[in-house]
């Protein structure tokens, strides 16, 4: 663990944020696909928002740890993290909208 904080290379942290968002995105899609057949669509929305909140707080914790311990190119790291998070949030929202449309279409046909 100490090695992580001794390494002052910002690209490792930036890559870590990108990999976290990608892996978390795949896991989120997988979980939502497994849960999209719930009887109450509100449960899916609540669960999805919980996943979003967890992701936000993990990214916030990573940023705080980076600022507290690394001190290298903080502005660049913050800028890239915000950009990656915003792009990820856009795709995440578009995915949720497509799932919601499929659920509404499915419930409308019954």
N, C-alpha and C positions, 0 to 999 in steps of 0.2 A: 504494500500500500504506500509506503514511503517513497518508493521508486516513482509512483505516479505523480506525486507532488514535487519531486526533485527534477523531473523532466520538464523543462521550460519551453518545450516546442508546442506552439499553439495549434499546429496542424493536427496533432494527435487529438486534442480536445475537440476541434472542429469536426474531424472525421468521426469522433465518438458521438457527437450530437446527430450527425447525419445518419450514422448506422443505427442509433437508438430510434430515431424517427421512422426509419425504414422498417426495422424489426417490429416496432410497436404498431406500425401501420398494418403490417401483414397479420400480426396477432389480432388486432382489432377487427379486421375484415373477416378473419376466420371465426372469431367469436360471434360477430354480428350475423354471419351466415348461418351459424348453428342455432342462434336464438331468434331468427326472424320469423319463425313459425309459431311464436307465442300467440296466445288468444287475444291478449290485450296489447295493441301497438304502443300504448303509453309506457309499458314496461320496457320495451325495446329502446324507446327514446330516453327514458330515465337511465337505463344501463349504459347507453352510448354516451350520454352526458357525463356519467361517472367516469368512464374511460377517458374522456377528454380532460376532465378535471385532474385526474391522476397524471396524465401526460404533462399538463401544464405545470403542476407542482414539481415533477421530476426535472423538467427543463429549468425551472426557476432555481431548484437546488443546485443543479450543475453550474448555472451561471454564478450563483453566490459562492460556491466552492472555488470556481475559477478565479473570480475577483479576489477572494480572500487569500488564496495560496499561490497563484501563478504570477499575477501582476505583469504579464507580457502581452502587449497588443490587445488591451482590453476593449478598446473601441471597435477594432476589427472583429474580435470574437463576438461582441454583442451585436454588431451589425449583421454578421453572417448568421448568427443564431436566430435573430428576429426574422430575417429574410427566409431562412429555411423553414422556420415555424409557420410563417404566414403562408408560404406556398403549400406546405403540408396541410394546413388548416383549410385552404381552398379546396384541395383535392378531397380531403376528408368530408367536407360539407357536401361537395358534389356527389360523393359516394352515398352519404346518408340520404340525400334527396332521391337518388335513384332507388334505393332500398324502400323508402317510404312510398314512392310511386308504384313500385311492384306490389307492395302490401295493399295499397288502396285499390289497385286494379284487381287483385286477387279477391279482396273482400267485396268489391263491387259486383263481381261475377257470381257470388254465392247467392 
